[in-house]
């Protein structure tokens, strides 16, 4: 069982542009079964955690539906943002180190996925809780936006590969 920050980035290190858009990402060709693809990744996930902005983006782009079957937590000071029909979604306000044991317990033998949101991932990195970071780099630059990981950290490269339009890299905590 690992805690994994699985995400995508522009070549210049941003996960969303200044307008909060992922159009630069969703317009690209990727094989969900290819190198570090989403399909095998999500099959190993037992619990997920995300920030409020990511939750709101998922809800908006899934037309209100909740796309995940595993238990999920939204780290937020605004618990009212979680829709009442999203039974598998809980909220948490506090230090991520306090939440993490619950995530591990809920994940069972599966991994914990820190879903998008560089700021939340940075909190997990600062607490020493991210075991692996998987990033798919898209062939574009954004110039500005929200950074993939807005904190200083050290990693050991564990693997790289091509997935259609993307170059993927997997790092382990140093």
N, C-alpha and C positions, 0 to 999 in steps of 0.2 A: 504494500500500500504506500503510495506517494501522494504528496501535495504538489500539484502541477499548475503552473501558470501557462496556459495554452492560449495563444493569441496570434494575431497577424499584425504586421507593421509595414509602413512605407519604408523605402530605403533610408530615409532620413530620420527614422525612429518615431513616427507618430501612429497612433491607433485610430484616431478620428481627426478630421480636418476642423478648421475653425468654426464651421457651421454645424458640427456634430454629425456629419455625414460619413457613411461607410460606402458611398457609391464607388469610390476609388478601389474598394476591396471586392464588393459584390459583383462588379462588372468583369472580373478576371476569371480565367479558366483554371480550375483546380479539380483534381481527382479526389473525391472524398474517401476513396479506398487506397490512394497512392501514398507516397512517403509521408509518414506522420499524419495521415488523413483523418478527417473528423469521424468517419464511421468506426474504424477500429479504436480510436481514442475514446469516443463516448461510450462504447461498449464496456470499457473498463472503469467507468466513473460510477462511484457509489453515492456521492453527495456533491453539491455545488454551492458556491458562495459568490456573491456579486454585490456591487454597489448599487445605489439607487438609480443613477443615471443609466447604467446597463440594464437594470430591470425595466425601467420605463421604455428604453429603446426596444427591448425584446417584445414587450407587450404591444407597443405601437406597430412593430413590423410583423407581428404574428396575428394582427387583428384581434387582440384581446385574449387569444388562446395561450395556454401555457404549454410550451413544447417539450418540457422535460418530465420524465417519470420519476426520477430520483428526488429525495428530499433536497430542498434548497433554502438558503438563507440569504436575505438581503440586509446588508449592513447599512443602516440608515437611522437618522434622527426623525424620520417622517414615516412611522409605521402605517399611516393611513393610505399610503400610495399602493400598498399591496391589495389587489382585488380580492373580494371575499370568496370568489369562486376558484381561487388558486390555493386549494387546500394544502398542497405539499410545500407551500412557501411560508417561511417564518421570517420575522424580522429580528434584528439584533442591533443594539446600540451600545458600544463600549469598545474595549481593547480586543483586537482580533485574537490575541493569545488566550483570552477567556472563552471565546467561541470555539476555538479549534478542537478541543477535546470532544465537543458535541458533534462536530463534522466528522471526525475520525470514527466515532462510535456509529454514526448514521451510515457512513460509507461501508462499514463492515470490511470485507476483503477488497473492496474497490478503492479507487483513487479519489481524492478530493480535487475538484477542479476550481481554481480561482479564475472565474470568468471575467474576461475583459475589464478594463478599468485599471489603468496604470497606477492610480493613487491607492486603490485597495491592494493591488499587488505589492506596491512599495511598503505598505503597512505590514504585509505578510513577510516580505524580505527582511525588513527591519527587526521583526520579531524572531527571525531565524526559522520560519515555518515553511518556506518554499523549498522543496527538494529538487524539483526540475523546472526548467523553463523551456517551452517549445514555441518557437516563433517562425511563422511563414512570412517571408519578405516579398512584397509585391514590387513589380518593376516600375515604380513611380516614386516621385518625391512630392511632398505636400507643402514644404516650406515652413509650416507652423501647424499647430493643433495640440492635441493632448499626447504627451509622450508615452511610449510603451512602458517605461519604468523610470519614474522621476526620483530615483535615489541612487546613490553610489552603492555598487555591489560587485562582487567577484564571482566568476563562474568558470567551470571547466568544460570545454567542448566535448560532447559525447557522441555527436553524429551530425552529418549534413546530408542533404539530398535535394533533388529537384522534383517538384510536383507541378507539372505543366508550366504555368506562368510564374510559379513561385520557387524560391529557394528556401528550404527549411533548415533550421538549425535547432539542435537539442542540446541544452546545457544542464549540467549538474551543479548544485551548490558547491562552491569551492571550500 
